[in-house]
Amino acid sequence: MFAVKGYEMQKMDQYMINDVGIPSCVLMENAAKSIVDDIIVRFPIGQDKDGKITIICGTGNNGGDGMAIGRWLLHLGYDVHFVIIGKKERRSEDHQLQETILNHLIASQMKNTVLWIDEDNFEIDSPQIKALLKRSFLTVDSLLGTGCNRTVSILFKDIIEYMNHYSTYIISVDVPSGINSDNGKVMGAAVQADITYTFAMPKIGLILYPGAEYTGELIVKDIGIIQEAQSLIQQKVNVLDQASIKEAVAQGVFERKKNTHKGNFGILGIIVGDDLMLGATILAVKAAYRTGAGLVKVFTSEKNAHLILAQVPECVIVEYDARKDLSDQIDAFANQVDVIAIGPGLSQSNHAHHLVRQILRLDKKVIFDADALNIIAKNMEWFEEKKCSCVITPHIGEMSRLTGYCSSGILENPIHFGSAMMEKYHIVTVLKSARTVVAAPEDQIYINTLGNPGMSTAGSGDVLVGIIGGLVAQGQSLADAARYGVLLHSYAGDYYASDNNFASLMASDIIDCLWKGL
């Protein structure tokens, strides 16, 4: 499934209208009828004999959608009331058409169910709006739609708060009013929808937080946008969900042939610092083995060797002598493995700085995480001169240190920052947050929708490094290992949470739940 920005959806609409020749009012009718078909199933007529449906409409095309929905519901016998908010001179062409049709229908049925509220008279009519919402079993939000890219006015903020406070159940049309459809930002206030019906493809702002918190159940409706129109989109954002991982399993992405040996599944090398920070290393080793790596070798000092082996006897220890030049020792270790991971258990000592710089000079596949990223952030010129092909897995704070931008700005635009990092340094970027974004070559962007708050725990990122490293060792490309690694990691976390309170989740639980349910 793909997600798009609001303006990309407008490109598809215009193609359908101008190139295919389908009038915009037909697309609007298709959208309205698709929602009505669901409403009559969820809320059968007569279920609430005294109840009403209130449609809150703006003056744009989103308001036109709302009027078309309400008109159909009136035709089917529902008690529907309309509140249209804004200045009449700002009405879109399709809005005016829908209003004309609605007025004819109301006149023929001798009903007076439309309340037009001019911005200047809002205070006079606000008690009537509250009363309508209180008496309604369903509110349809078609106030702002995808065009909300600036802070909402005081009027719309009040209307949104009325809907949230007085409504029994809210359906939002295309996007909850007040959510920026491109990045999920709340533009001052936003409707808290129970269901959001969107058209053709989800909008990115419905997938990213905080927009995802306001979306409720997300339902995508097909309104007749053909494949040729979809091909116009410059940047389709891939949505990673349960269907994605099930499809990968069905396609044999993780399949192992029967006539094999451990050499067929690659060797992951993990570089460890000189401090006793071995918990992260052990988690990464275990995760790599559980993911299917044939062998994991750990490059570490003699003092760490027995501690690691006591926890993971399956791993192979390659000891280095810190008293001697490390360059030759690292080169020799790199020649023994297919991919290197550095960061878990590294520290930021002078010794660790030397290790990171040496690894950047290798013609090797490398995964950088944690303190390796913190060291790189202080020496970005090393990164610009790197010879390795790599994946980086920063959380928001680490990305802030790498880019020099504030964390809040990165949280608001994770796709932009993930893409920019990938394009500037030619690296696969896994930007970790509640909605992890994977940016890969050829403008491939993925947003992960799996996972749960319990995964915000110490060691979770180390497990992800081990999973990605294990997949690369088995022959997957860096880009594929990153997206499938994120999927496996979050799916395992969700599997644990399905039977346990997610607050109890520990990083080792993610390892234990890998592959379960698949």
C-alpha positions in Angstrom: 0.0 0.0 0.0 1.2 3.5 -0.8 0.6 6.8 0.9 0.8 10.2 -0.8 0.9 13.9 0.1 -2.2 15.9 -0.4 -0.9 17.8 -3.4 0.0 14.5 -5.1 -3.6 13.4 -4.7 -4.7 16.6 -6.4 -2.4 15.8 -9.4 -4.3 12.5 -9.7 -7.6 14.2 -9.5 -6.6 16.7 -12.2 -5.5 13.9 -14.5 -8.8 12.1 -14.1 -10.7 15.4 -14.8 -8.6 16.9 -17.6 -7.0 13.9 -19.3 -9.5 11.1 -18.8 -12.5 13.4 -18.9 -14.3 12.3 -15.8 -16.0 15.4 -14.3 -14.9 16.3 -10.8 -18.5 16.1 -9.6 -18.5 12.4 -10.6 -15.4 11.7 -8.5 -17.1 13.5 -5.6 -20.2 11.4 -6.1 -18.1 8.2 -6.1 -16.4 9.3 -2.9 -19.7 10.2 -1.2 -21.5 7.0 -2.2 -18.5 4.8 -1.0 -18.9 6.3 2.5 -22.7 6.2 2.5 -22.5 2.4 1.7 -20.5 2.0 4.9 -22.6 4.3 7.0 -25.9 2.4 6.3 -24.2 -0.9 7.4 -22.7 0.6 10.6 -25.7 2.7 11.5 -28.8 1.0 10.1 -31.8 3.4 9.7 -34.1 3.2 12.7 -31.4 2.0 15.0 -31.7 5.3 16.8 -35.3 6.5 16.1 -34.9 9.9 17.6 -31.3 10.4 16.4 -30.0 12.8 13.8 -26.9 13.0 11.6 -25.1 16.3 11.5 -22.8 17.1 8.6 -20.3 19.9 9.3 -19.2 21.4 6.0 -16.6 24.0 4.9 -16.8 25.9 1.7 -14.2 23.9 -0.3 -14.5 20.5 -2.0 -14.3 18.7 1.3 -17.5 20.5 2.2 -19.0 19.4 -1.1 -18.2 15.8 -0.2 -20.1 16.2 3.0 -23.2 17.6 1.3 -23.2 14.8 -1.2 -22.9 12.3 1.7 -25.8 14.0 3.5 -27.9 14.2 0.4 -27.7 10.4 -0.1 -28.5 9.8 3.5 -31.6 12.1 3.2 -32.6 10.1 0.2 -32.3 6.9 2.2 -34.5 8.2 4.9 -32.1 9.5 7.6 -32.7 12.6 9.6 -29.8 14.8 8.4 -28.9 18.3 9.3 -26.2 20.4 7.6 -24.0 23.1 9.1 -22.1 25.1 6.4 -19.4 27.3 7.7 -17.6 30.1 6.0 -18.2 32.9 3.5 -20.3 32.2 0.5 -17.9 34.0 -1.9 -15.2 31.4 -1.0 -17.2 28.4 -2.2 -15.5 26.1 -4.7 -17.3 25.4 -8.0 -18.1 21.8 -6.9 -19.3 23.0 -3.5 -21.8 25.4 -5.2 -23.1 22.5 -7.4 -23.6 20.2 -4.5 -25.3 23.0 -2.5 -27.7 23.6 -5.5 -28.6 19.9 -5.7 -29.1 19.7 -2.0 -31.4 22.7 -1.9 -33.5 21.3 -4.6 -33.8 18.0 -2.7 -34.7 19.7 0.6 -37.3 21.9 -1.2 -39.0 18.9 -2.7 -39.1 17.2 0.7 -40.3 20.4 2.4 -37.4 20.2 4.9 -35.3 23.0 6.4 -32.2 21.3 7.5 -29.3 23.6 6.3 -27.7 26.1 8.7 -25.4 28.6 6.9 -23.0 30.2 9.3 -21.1 33.3 8.2 -17.9 33.8 10.1 -19.2 37.1 11.5 -22.3 35.6 13.0 -20.8 32.5 14.5 -21.3 33.5 18.2 -25.1 34.0 17.5 -25.5 30.5 16.0 -23.0 28.5 18.2 -25.7 27.4 20.7 -27.7 25.9 17.8 -24.6 23.9 16.6 -24.0 22.5 20.1 -27.6 21.4 20.3 -27.5 19.7 16.9 -24.3 17.8 17.8 -25.7 16.7 21.2 -28.8 15.3 19.6 -26.9 13.5 16.8 -25.7 9.9 17.0 -23.3 10.7 14.1 -21.2 13.7 13.1 -19.7 13.9 9.7 -16.6 16.1 9.6 -16.1 17.6 6.1 -14.8 21.0 7.2 -11.2 21.4 5.9 -9.9 18.2 4.2 -6.4 18.0 2.7 -5.9 21.8 2.3 -5.1 22.5 6.0 -1.5 23.7 5.9 -1.6 26.6 8.3 -2.9 27.2 11.8 -6.7 27.0 11.8 -8.7 30.2 12.4 -10.4 30.9 15.8 -13.7 30.1 14.2 -12.6 26.7 12.9 -10.8 25.9 16.1 -14.1 26.5 18.0 -16.1 24.3 15.6 -13.5 21.5 15.9 -13.6 21.7 19.7 -17.4 21.6 19.5 -17.3 18.4 17.4 -14.8 16.8 19.7 -16.7 17.7 22.9 -20.4 17.2 21.9 -20.3 14.5 19.2 -21.2 10.9 20.0 -19.3 9.4 17.0 -17.3 11.2 14.3 -16.6 10.3 10.7 -14.0 12.5 9.0 -14.0 12.8 5.2 -10.5 12.3 3.7 -8.6 13.9 6.6 -9.6 14.9 10.1 -10.1 18.6 10.0 -7.0 20.4 11.4 -4.5 17.7 10.4 -1.8 18.6 7.9 -2.2 15.8 5.3 1.4 16.0 4.3 3.1 15.5 7.7 0.5 14.7 10.3 1.0 18.0 12.2 -1.9 19.4 14.2 -2.5 22.9 12.9 -3.7 24.4 16.2 -6.6 22.0 16.7 -7.9 18.8 15.1 -10.9 16.6 15.0 -10.6 13.4 16.9 -12.2 11.0 14.5 -13.5 7.5 15.2 -13.2 6.7 11.5 -11.5 8.5 8.7 -12.5 7.6 5.1 -9.8 8.6 2.6 -9.7 8.2 -1.1 -7.5 6.2 -3.5 -4.5 6.2 -1.2 -3.9 7.1 2.5 -2.5 10.6 3.0 0.9 10.6 4.7 -0.4 12.8 7.5 -2.8 10.0 8.4 0.1 7.6 8.9 2.6 9.8 10.7 2.1 10.9 14.3 0.5 12.9 15.7 -2.0 12.8 12.8 -2.4 9.0 13.2 -3.7 9.6 16.8 -6.6 11.6 15.4 -7.5 9.4 12.4 -9.2 6.6 14.3 -9.9 3.6 12.0 -8.5 4.4 8.6 -10.5 3.2 5.6 -9.3 3.7 2.1 -12.0 4.0 -0.6 -11.6 3.4 -4.3 -13.3 6.2 -6.2 -12.1 5.2 -9.7 -8.6 6.7 -9.9 -6.9 4.7 -12.6 -3.3 3.3 -12.6 -2.1 5.9 -15.2 -3.1 8.7 -12.8 -1.2 7.0 -9.9 1.9 6.8 -12.0 2.2 10.6 -12.0 3.1 10.6 -8.4 6.8 11.6 -7.9 7.2 10.1 -4.5 5.0 7.1 -3.5 5.6 6.3 0.2 5.3 2.6 0.9 3.4 1.7 4.0 4.8 -1.2 6.0 2.0 -3.1 7.8 1.0 -6.7 8.7 0.1 -7.3 5.1 3.6 -6.3 4.0 5.3 -8.9 6.2 2.8 -11.7 5.4 3.4 -10.9 1.7 7.2 -11.1 2.1 6.8 -14.5 3.8 4.5 -15.8 1.1 6.9 -14.6 -1.6 9.7 -16.6 0.1 11.9 -13.6 1.0 13.1 -15.4 4.2 13.0 -19.0 2.8 15.9 -21.4 3.4 16.7 -24.3 1.1 17.0 -27.7 2.7 20.4 -28.7 1.4 22.4 -26.0 3.1 25.1 -25.4 5.7 25.9 -22.4 7.9 28.2 -21.0 5.2 25.2 -20.3 3.0 23.8 -17.8 5.5 26.7 -15.5 5.9 28.9 -14.1 8.6 28.1 -10.9 10.6 30.9 -9.2 12.4 30.2 -7.0 15.4 32.8 -4.5 16.6 32.9 -3.9 20.4 34.6 -1.1 22.3 37.0 -1.4 25.2 34.4 -0.6 27.9 32.3 -3.2 29.7 29.1 -2.3 27.8 28.3 -5.8 26.7 24.5 -6.0 27.2 23.9 -4.3 23.9 26.4 -6.5 22.1 24.9 -9.6 23.4 21.4 -8.5 22.3 22.7 -7.8 18.8 24.4 -11.2 18.6 21.3 -13.1 19.7 19.1 -11.2 17.4 21.3 -11.9 14.4 21.4 -15.6 15.1 17.6 -15.7 15.7 17.2 -13.9 12.4 19.1 -16.6 10.6 22.7 -15.5 10.3 25.0 -18.5 9.8 27.7 -17.2 12.1 28.4 -14.1 14.2 31.9 -13.0 15.1 32.6 -10.4 17.7 35.8 -8.3 17.5 36.6 -7.4 21.1 39.3 -7.3 23.7 40.4 -10.3 25.8 38.7 -8.9 28.9 35.3 -9.1 27.2 35.6 -12.4 25.6 34.5 -14.7 28.4 31.6 -12.5 29.4 30.2 -12.6 25.9 30.7 -16.3 25.5 29.0 -17.0 28.8 25.8 -15.4 27.4 26.0 -16.5 23.7 28.2 -19.6 23.4 27.3 -19.8 19.7 29.3 -16.7 18.8 32.9 -16.7 17.7 35.3 -14.3 19.5 38.1 -12.6 17.6 40.3 -10.9 20.2 42.3 -7.8 19.4 45.4 -6.4 21.1 44.8 -2.8 22.0 48.5 -2.3 22.6 49.2 -2.8 18.9 48.1 -0.9 15.8 44.5 -1.7 15.2 44.4 -1.0 11.4 45.8 -4.4 10.4 43.8 -6.2 13.0 40.5 -4.6 11.8 41.4 -5.3 8.1 42.0 -9.0 9.0 38.7 -9.2 10.8 36.8 -7.5 8.0 38.1 -10.1 5.6 36.5 -12.8 7.7 33.0 -11.4 7.6 30.3 -10.4 5.0 28.9 -7.4 6.9 29.9 -5.4 9.9 27.8 -3.8 12.7 29.3 -1.2 14.9 27.6 0.8 17.7 26.0 -1.5 20.2 28.3 -1.6 23.2 30.9 0.7 21.6 31.2 3.8 23.9 32.7 7.1 22.8 36.2 6.6 24.0 39.3 7.5 22.0 39.6 3.8 21.2 36.1 3.8 19.9 36.7 6.8 17.7 39.6 5.0 16.1 37.5 1.9 15.4 34.8 4.0 13.7 37.3 5.8 11.5 38.9 2.6 10.4 35.6 1.0 9.6 34.5 3.9 7.5 37.7 3.4 5.3 36.8 -0.2 4.5 35.1 -1.3 1.2 32.5 -3.2 3.2 28.8 -3.3 4.1 28.4 -1.7 7.5 25.5 -0.9 9.9 26.1 2.1 12.1 24.1 2.6 15.3 24.2 4.2 18.7 27.6 5.6 19.8 29.1 4.9 16.3 26.6 7.6 15.1 27.4 9.9 17.9 31.1 9.7 17.0 30.3 10.3 13.3 28.2 13.3 14.3 31.4 14.9 15.7 33.4 14.0 12.6 31.1 14.4 9.6 34.1 14.8 7.3 34.9 11.2 7.9 31.4 10.3 6.7 31.8 12.3 3.5 35.0 10.4 2.7 33.7 7.0 3.6 34.4 3.9 1.4 31.9 1.6 3.0 28.3 1.0 1.9 26.1 1.4 4.9 22.9 1.5 6.8 22.5 4.0 9.7 19.8 3.5 12.3 19.5 6.8 14.3 16.7 7.6 16.7 15.5 11.2 16.6 18.1 12.5 19.0 20.9 10.9 17.1 19.6 12.3 13.8 19.5 15.7 15.4 23.2 15.4 16.3 24.0 14.2 12.7 22.2 17.0 11.0 22.3 19.9 13.5 18.6 20.3 13.3 16.3 20.3 16.4 14.5 17.1 17.3 11.1 18.7 17.1 11.7 19.7 13.5 12.8 16.2 12.6 9.8 14.7 14.2 7.5 17.0 12.1 9.2 16.0 8.9 10.9 12.5 9.2 10.5 11.7 5.6 12.3 14.8 4.5 15.2 14.2 6.9 15.5 10.5 6.1 15.5 11.2 2.4 17.9 14.1 2.7 20.4 12.0 4.7 20.1 9.2 2.1 20.6 11.5 -0.8 23.5 13.5 0.6 25.6 10.6 1.8 24.2 7.7 -0.3 23.3 5.6 2.7 20.2 3.6 3.6 18.7 5.6 6.6 16.4 4.0 9.2 15.0 6.9 11.2 13.6 5.3 14.4 10.5 6.7 16.1 6.9 5.7 16.7 6.6 5.7 12.9 10.0 4.5 11.7 10.9 5.8 8.3 13.3 3.9 6.0 14.9 5.9 3.1 16.5 3.8 0.5 18.1 4.5 -3.0 15.9 5.4 -6.0 13.6 7.5 -3.9 12.1 4.5 -2.1 10.5 5.6 1.2 8.9 3.3 3.7 6.8 4.2 6.8 6.4 1.4 9.4 3.0 1.2 11.0 3.7 -1.8 13.2 5.1 -1.7 16.7 3.9 -0.5 20.1 5.0 1.8 22.9 6.5 -1.1 24.8 9.3 -1.2 22.3 10.5 2.1 23.6 12.9 0.3 26.0 16.6 -0.1 26.5 18.2 -2.5 24.0 15.4 -2.5 21.4 17.6 -0.6 18.9 20.4 -3.1 19.5 18.1 -5.9 18.6 17.2 -4.1 15.4 20.8 -3.8 14.4 21.3 -7.6 14.9 18.2 -8.3 12.8 19.3 -6.1 9.9 22.9 -7.4 10.1 21.6 -11.0 10.1 19.5 -10.3 7.0 22.4 -8.7 5.1 24.7 -11.6 6.1 22.1 -13.9 4.4 22.4 -12.0 1.2 19.8 -9.3 1.3 20.6 -5.9 0.0 21.1 -3.1 2.5 17.8 -1.5 1.5 15.8 -4.8 1.7 17.5 -5.8 5.0 16.5 -2.4 6.5 12.8 -2.5 5.6 12.4 -6.2 6.3 14.4 -5.8 9.5 12.2 -3.1 10.7 9.1 -5.2 9.9 10.4 -8.3 11.6 11.4 -6.3 14.7 8.1 -4.5 15.1 6.0 -7.5 14.3 7.8 -9.5 17.0 7.1 -6.6 19.5 3.4 -6.7 18.5 3.3 -10.5 18.9 4.6 -10.1 22.5 2.1 -7.3 23.2 -0.8 -9.4 21.9 -0.6 -11.7 25.0 1.1 -9.3 27.5 0.9 -5.7 28.7 3.2 -4.0 26.4 4.7 -2.0 29.3 6.4 -5.3 30.4 8.2 -5.8 27.1 12.0 -6.1 27.3 14.4 -6.1 24.3 15.0 -9.8 24.8 11.3 -10.5 24.4 11.5 -9.1 20.9 14.3 -11.7 20.1 12.2 -14.5 21.7 9.2 -13.5 19.5 11.0 -13.3 16.2 9.2 -15.4 13.5 6.3 -16.2 15.8 2.9 -15.9 14.1 4.5 -16.0 10.6 
